[in-house]
Amino acid sequence: MTTAPHGIPTIQSATSQPISTHQYVSAKDRLIGKPRFHFEPTQVMQLLRQRIIGQDAALNEIEKMLYVVKADFSSTERPLSVTLMLGPTGVGKTETVRLIAEAIYGRPDAFCRIDMNTLAQEHYAAALTGAPPGYVGSKEGHSLFDETAIAGSHTRPGIMLFDELEKASSEVIRGLMNVLDTGKLTLTAGTKTIDFRNCMIFMTSNVGAQAAQQYLDKLNLLPQKVQQLCLKRMPTQRIIEKVMQRKFDPEFLNRIDRSLHYQAVSADALPQLVEIELEKLNHRLQHQQRQVELTAAAKAYFYQGHDIRYGARHLGRKIRTELEPILALYFLKYPEKSEICVDCSANQLHLKIE
């Protein structure tokens, strides 16, 4: 070892030039400034914008959240993010979470989902936190949570969904407050703690959607200019927020990072939603090397006269109950056939035979 002119020690090698110790950088130092999460927000958002139609404002907020999670400077004492998604049924709230899981993990079920509708009674709070000491199952520390999906990994965040939040009992809602605040949930028996600090928490709710729809129905009786003036003074978003504030305690709402408002499905979005449902169907048929095509008339059959209050979910149900039986009968009768075209005339679906 020799000393460099400025007093910096160097290592002399017979086959190389002197190397300053400042050139030796640890593996940990090399990772400083580089995000640990390997997902790309741009790729997640590309999938979301392809499949979630007419919700640009909500998706823009989700994009901001994903970049903050990716940058990885969130508080270490809270979940990575807490997002509440509000809006009527069938507008893409739950589907958003499925698509985020698909983009990050490669499969749409890679998250923990709890249907809060099943926790409507106060005594069901034990399903989340486990049975109290002295009760059956208290020592096992069982709960509804999928700890693997919640924990995620060092390179991928966990994903948690509380679906239909407003249907849970107030006792269950209060039980979630500590999760949102500290990122931890200790089971009642005290034997185990579930860690949410590496997890993105999503919650969906229809709260206020019915009141907002009733408000819009009343406005439809007024002239167009009056409707616009009323919506400017009292937008539906404010009505939903008022109902939400009556439903949930301020202490709970203060623990939510973002409240996103999903809009009702508009009539001009319906043709695109039919295309998405058809794409899903063809994806399921891929393993059979089969494909279905709909004529313009057949596509119109599914979205014309559709009640937008039931959202995109009703379109999917209509395809399952009216289109899929026709396909099933045809493929079972002609197993060698791989392609089929469906047309519509006189308001009836039928096969288009070339």
C-alpha positions as CSV (number, residue, x, y, z in Angstrom):
1,M,0.0,0.0,0.0
2,T,1.2,3.5,-0.9
3,T,0.0,7.0,-0.2
4,A,-1.3,9.2,-3.0
5,P,-0.1,12.8,-3.2
6,H,-3.1,14.1,-1.4
7,G,-2.8,11.6,1.5
8,I,-5.4,9.2,0.2
9,P,-4.3,5.5,0.6
10,T,-4.2,3.4,-2.5
11,I,-3.7,-0.2,-3.3
12,Q,-0.8,-1.0,-5.6
13,S,-1.1,-4.0,-7.9
14,A,1.6,-5.5,-10.0
15,T,-0.8,-5.7,-13.0
16,S,-2.9,-2.5,-12.5
17,Q,-2.6,1.1,-11.7
18,P,-3.0,2.4,-8.1
19,I,-6.7,2.3,-7.0
20,S,-8.1,4.9,-4.6
21,T,-10.3,3.5,-1.8
22,H,-12.9,6.2,-2.9
23,Q,-13.4,4.0,-6.0
24,Y,-14.6,1.1,-3.8
25,V,-18.4,1.5,-3.4
26,S,-20.5,-0.9,-1.5
27,A,-23.4,-2.7,-3.1
28,K,-25.7,-0.9,-0.7
29,D,-24.4,2.5,-1.7
30,R,-24.8,1.7,-5.4
31,L,-28.5,1.2,-4.8
32,I,-29.0,4.6,-3.1
33,G,-31.4,6.6,-5.2
34,K,-32.7,3.6,-7.2
35,P,-36.3,2.5,-6.5
36,R,-36.6,-0.9,-4.9
37,F,-40.0,-1.6,-6.5
38,H,-39.7,-3.1,-10.0
39,F,-43.1,-2.3,-11.4
40,E,-43.4,0.6,-13.9
41,P,-46.3,3.0,-13.3
42,T,-46.5,3.8,-17.0
43,Q,-47.2,0.2,-17.8
44,V,-49.8,-0.1,-15.1
45,M,-51.5,3.0,-16.3
46,Q,-51.5,1.8,-19.9
47,L,-53.5,-1.3,-18.9
48,L,-55.8,0.8,-16.7
49,R,-56.6,3.3,-19.5
50,Q,-57.3,0.5,-21.9
51,R,-59.8,-1.2,-19.7
52,I,-61.3,1.5,-17.4
53,I,-63.4,3.8,-19.6
54,G,-64.5,7.4,-18.8
55,Q,-62.7,7.7,-15.5
56,D,-59.8,10.0,-16.5
57,A,-59.8,12.1,-13.3
58,A,-59.7,9.0,-11.0
59,L,-57.0,7.3,-13.1
60,N,-54.9,10.5,-13.0
61,E,-54.9,10.4,-9.2
62,I,-54.0,6.7,-9.2
63,E,-51.1,7.5,-11.5
64,K,-49.8,10.1,-9.0
65,M,-50.2,7.5,-6.2
66,L,-48.2,4.8,-8.1
67,Y,-45.3,7.2,-8.7
68,V,-45.1,8.1,-5.0
69,V,-45.1,4.4,-4.1
70,K,-42.5,3.7,-6.8
71,A,-40.3,6.5,-5.4
72,D,-40.4,4.8,-2.0
73,F,-40.1,7.6,0.4
74,S,-43.5,7.1,2.1
75,S,-43.7,6.9,5.9
76,T,-42.4,3.6,7.3
77,E,-45.1,3.8,10.0
78,R,-48.1,3.7,7.7
79,P,-49.3,1.7,4.6
80,L,-47.8,2.8,1.3
81,S,-51.1,4.4,0.3
82,V,-54.8,4.5,1.4
83,T,-57.2,5.1,-1.4
84,L,-61.0,5.3,-1.2
85,M,-62.9,4.9,-4.5
86,L,-66.4,6.2,-4.6
87,G,-69.1,5.8,-7.3
88,P,-72.1,3.8,-8.4
89,T,-72.0,0.1,-9.2
90,G,-70.3,-1.2,-12.3
91,V,-68.1,1.8,-13.1
92,G,-64.7,0.0,-12.6
93,K,-63.7,0.5,-9.0
94,T,-63.0,-3.1,-8.1
95,E,-61.7,-3.8,-11.7
96,T,-59.1,-1.0,-11.1
97,V,-57.6,-3.0,-8.3
98,R,-57.7,-6.2,-10.3
99,L,-55.8,-4.6,-13.2
100,I,-53.2,-3.1,-10.9
101,A,-52.6,-6.5,-9.5
102,E,-52.4,-8.0,-13.0
103,A,-49.9,-5.3,-14.1
104,I,-47.7,-5.8,-11.0
105,Y,-47.9,-9.5,-10.4
106,G,-49.1,-10.9,-13.7
107,R,-52.4,-12.2,-12.4
108,P,-55.6,-10.3,-11.5
109,D,-56.2,-12.2,-8.2
110,A,-52.9,-11.3,-6.6
111,F,-54.4,-9.2,-3.8
112,C,-56.3,-9.7,-0.6
113,R,-60.0,-8.9,-1.0
114,I,-62.5,-8.7,1.9
115,D,-66.1,-8.2,1.0
116,M,-67.3,-5.9,3.7
117,N,-70.9,-6.9,3.0
118,T,-70.2,-10.1,4.9
119,L,-69.2,-8.0,8.0
120,A,-72.5,-6.2,8.5
121,Q,-72.9,-7.3,12.1
122,E,-70.7,-6.0,14.9
123,H,-69.8,-9.5,16.1
124,Y,-68.3,-10.2,12.7
125,A,-65.4,-7.9,13.7
126,A,-63.7,-11.1,15.1
127,A,-63.4,-12.3,11.5
128,L,-60.8,-9.6,10.9
129,T,-59.0,-9.5,14.3
130,G,-59.5,-13.2,15.3
131,A,-61.4,-14.7,18.1
132,P,-61.0,-13.1,21.6
133,P,-59.1,-15.0,24.3
134,G,-61.2,-17.9,25.7
135,Y,-63.2,-18.4,22.6
136,V,-62.9,-21.2,20.1
137,G,-60.0,-20.6,17.7
138,S,-58.4,-17.8,19.7
139,K,-55.1,-19.6,20.0
140,E,-54.9,-20.3,16.2
141,G,-54.9,-16.6,15.4
142,H,-57.1,-17.0,12.3
143,S,-58.4,-14.0,10.4
144,L,-59.8,-13.2,6.9
145,F,-56.5,-11.6,5.8
146,D,-54.2,-13.2,3.2
147,E,-50.9,-12.2,4.8
148,T,-48.8,-13.1,1.7
149,A,-50.8,-10.8,-0.6
150,I,-50.7,-8.0,2.0
151,A,-46.9,-8.3,2.7
152,G,-45.9,-8.3,-0.9
153,S,-42.1,-8.4,-1.3
154,H,-39.1,-6.1,-1.3
155,T,-39.5,-5.5,-5.0
156,R,-43.3,-5.5,-5.2
157,P,-45.9,-3.9,-2.9
158,G,-48.8,-5.8,-1.4
159,I,-52.3,-5.0,-2.4
160,M,-55.4,-5.0,-0.1
161,L,-59.0,-4.3,-1.1
162,F,-61.9,-3.6,1.3
163,D,-64.8,-3.9,-1.0
164,E,-68.2,-2.1,-0.4
165,L,-66.9,-0.4,2.7
166,E,-70.2,1.2,3.7
167,K,-71.9,-2.1,4.3
168,A,-69.6,-3.1,7.2
169,S,-70.6,-2.4,10.8
170,S,-69.3,0.6,12.6
171,E,-67.4,-1.7,14.9
172,V,-65.6,-3.2,11.9
173,I,-64.8,0.3,10.5
174,R,-63.3,1.4,13.8
175,G,-61.2,-1.8,13.8
176,L,-59.6,-0.6,10.5
177,M,-58.6,2.8,11.9
178,N,-55.4,1.4,13.5
179,V,-54.5,-0.4,10.2
180,L,-54.8,2.9,8.3
181,D,-52.9,4.8,10.9
182,T,-50.0,2.6,12.0
183,G,-50.0,-0.1,9.2
184,K,-50.3,-2.9,11.8
185,L,-53.1,-5.0,13.1
186,T,-52.6,-7.1,16.2
187,L,-55.0,-10.0,16.4
188,T,-57.2,-10.1,19.5
189,A,-55.4,-13.1,21.0
190,G,-52.2,-11.1,20.8
191,T,-50.4,-14.0,19.2
192,K,-49.7,-12.3,15.8
193,T,-49.5,-8.9,14.1
194,I,-50.3,-8.4,10.5
195,D,-48.1,-5.8,8.8
196,F,-49.6,-3.5,6.2
197,R,-46.6,-1.1,5.9
198,N,-45.5,-2.6,2.5
199,C,-49.1,-2.6,1.2
200,M,-51.3,-0.3,-1.0
201,I,-54.8,-0.3,0.6
202,F,-57.8,0.3,-1.6
203,M,-61.4,0.7,-0.4
204,T,-64.5,0.9,-2.6
205,S,-67.9,2.3,-1.6
206,N,-71.3,3.1,-3.2
207,V,-72.1,5.6,-0.5
208,G,-73.9,8.6,-1.8
209,A,-74.3,7.2,-5.3
210,Q,-78.1,6.7,-4.9
211,A,-78.5,10.2,-3.6
212,A,-76.5,11.6,-6.5
213,Q,-78.6,9.6,-9.0
214,Q,-81.8,10.9,-7.5
215,Y,-80.4,14.5,-7.8
216,L,-79.6,13.9,-11.4
217,D,-83.1,12.4,-12.1
218,K,-84.7,15.5,-10.7
219,L,-82.4,17.8,-12.8
220,N,-83.4,15.9,-16.0
221,L,-86.9,17.5,-15.6
222,L,-85.4,21.0,-15.9
223,P,-84.2,22.8,-19.0
224,Q,-80.6,22.1,-20.1
225,K,-79.3,25.6,-19.0
226,V,-80.9,25.3,-15.6
227,Q,-79.4,21.8,-15.2
228,Q,-75.9,23.1,-16.0
229,L,-76.3,26.0,-13.5
230,C,-77.5,23.6,-10.8
231,L,-74.6,21.2,-11.4
232,K,-72.1,24.1,-11.2
233,R,-73.5,25.2,-7.9
234,M,-74.0,21.7,-6.4
235,P,-72.0,19.1,-8.3
236,T,-72.8,15.4,-7.6
237,Q,-69.4,15.0,-6.0
238,R,-70.4,17.4,-3.2
239,I,-73.6,15.4,-2.6
240,I,-71.5,12.2,-2.3
241,E,-69.1,13.8,0.1
242,K,-71.9,15.0,2.4
243,V,-73.4,11.5,2.6
244,M,-69.9,10.1,3.1
245,Q,-69.3,12.5,6.0
246,R,-72.6,11.4,7.6
247,K,-71.7,7.7,7.2
248,F,-68.1,7.7,8.4
249,D,-66.5,9.4,11.4
250,P,-64.0,12.2,10.8
251,E,-61.3,10.2,12.5
252,F,-61.7,7.5,9.9
253,L,-61.8,9.9,6.9
254,N,-58.7,11.7,8.1
255,R,-56.7,8.5,7.7
256,I,-57.5,8.2,4.0
257,D,-54.9,9.7,1.6
258,R,-57.1,10.0,-1.5
259,S,-60.9,9.9,-2.2
260,L,-61.5,9.2,-5.9
261,H,-64.9,9.9,-7.5
262,Y,-65.8,7.4,-10.3
263,Q,-68.5,8.8,-12.7
264,A,-71.5,6.9,-13.8
265,V,-71.0,5.1,-17.1
266,S,-71.9,7.4,-20.0
267,A,-73.9,6.2,-23.0
268,D,-71.1,7.0,-25.5
269,A,-68.7,4.7,-23.5
270,L,-71.0,1.6,-24.0
271,P,-69.6,0.5,-27.5
272,Q,-66.1,0.6,-26.1
273,L,-67.2,-1.5,-23.1
274,V,-68.7,-4.1,-25.4
275,E,-65.4,-4.3,-27.2
276,I,-63.6,-4.9,-23.9
277,E,-66.0,-7.7,-22.9
278,L,-65.6,-9.3,-26.3
279,E,-61.8,-9.1,-25.8
280,K,-62.1,-10.9,-22.4
281,L,-64.3,-13.6,-24.0
282,N,-61.8,-14.2,-26.8
283,H,-59.0,-14.3,-24.2
284,R,-60.8,-17.1,-22.4
285,L,-61.2,-19.0,-25.7
286,Q,-57.6,-18.8,-26.6
287,H,-56.7,-22.1,-24.9
288,Q,-59.2,-23.8,-27.2
289,Q,-57.7,-21.9,-30.2
290,R,-61.1,-20.4,-30.9
291,Q,-62.3,-16.9,-31.7
292,V,-65.6,-15.1,-31.8
293,E,-66.5,-12.1,-33.9
294,L,-69.6,-9.9,-33.5
295,T,-71.0,-7.9,-36.4
296,A,-71.9,-4.2,-35.8
297,A,-75.5,-5.1,-35.4
298,A,-74.7,-7.8,-32.7
299,K,-72.5,-5.3,-30.8
300,A,-75.3,-2.7,-30.9
301,Y,-77.7,-5.3,-29.5
302,F,-75.7,-5.4,-26.3
303,Y,-75.4,-1.6,-25.7
304,Q,-78.5,-0.1,-27.2
305,G,-81.2,0.4,-24.7
306,H,-78.8,-0.4,-21.9
307,D,-79.6,1.2,-18.5
308,I,-76.4,3.1,-17.6
309,R,-77.4,2.9,-13.9
310,Y,-76.2,-0.7,-13.9
311,G,-72.8,0.1,-15.4
312,A,-70.4,-2.2,-17.2
313,R,-71.1,-5.2,-15.0
314,H,-74.6,-5.6,-16.5
315,L,-73.1,-5.7,-20.0
316,G,-70.8,-8.5,-19.0
317,R,-73.8,-10.4,-17.5
318,K,-75.8,-9.9,-20.7
319,I,-73.0,-11.4,-22.8
320,R,-72.7,-14.3,-20.4
321,T,-76.4,-15.1,-20.4
322,E,-77.3,-14.4,-24.0
323,L,-74.1,-14.8,-26.2
324,E,-72.2,-17.6,-24.4
325,P,-75.1,-20.2,-24.6
326,I,-75.2,-19.8,-28.4
327,L,-71.4,-20.3,-28.6
328,A,-71.5,-23.3,-26.3
329,L,-74.1,-25.1,-28.3
330,Y,-72.3,-24.4,-31.6
331,F,-68.8,-25.5,-30.3
332,L,-70.2,-28.6,-28.7
333,K,-72.0,-29.5,-32.0
334,Y,-69.1,-28.6,-34.2
335,P,-66.0,-29.2,-32.1
336,E,-63.8,-28.9,-35.2
337,K,-64.8,-25.3,-35.7
338,S,-62.5,-22.6,-34.5
339,E,-64.1,-19.4,-35.6
340,I,-67.6,-18.1,-35.4
341,C,-69.4,-14.9,-36.3
342,V,-72.5,-13.7,-34.5
343,D,-75.0,-11.3,-36.1
344,C,-78.3,-9.8,-35.0
345,S,-81.6,-9.2,-36.8
346,A,-85.1,-8.6,-35.5
347,N,-83.6,-8.1,-32.1
348,Q,-82.4,-11.8,-32.0
349,L,-78.8,-13.0,-32.0
350,H,-77.9,-15.7,-34.5
351,L,-74.9,-17.3,-36.2
352,K,-73.8,-15.7,-39.4
353,I,-73.2,-18.5,-41.9
354,E,-70.9,-17.7,-44.7
